[in-house]
């Protein structure tokens, strides 16, 4: 009886994993530095357009990134590092079983001007 129960539980678990994978997709692409070259080790963030399901990954040495097993829906995506960031790409449509490809360009961050030190008399 235990063997049958264990077999049934295992079958249900495998079926659930298969269904979960069938209804997910991937989001991938390339991030370019401000100079147009591939941007390595840049953080790429996605979240559903309603702000839920935030995820993050990093680019490889060729500027490529990949999110696996992403549920279909509308997503916002952005890339950034310490000196540059892309603009947010909003409402990226992600379909079941179709990889969404996004390529983003980083722009240098604009820093506030540094005030000149006050002179003392």
Secondary structure, 3 states (H helix, E strand, C coil): CHHHHHHHHHHHHHHHHHHHHHCEEEEEEEEECCCCCECCCCEEEEEECCCCCCEEEECCCCCEEEEEEEECEEEEEEEECCCEECCCEEEEEECCCCCEEEEEECEECCCCCCCCCCCCC
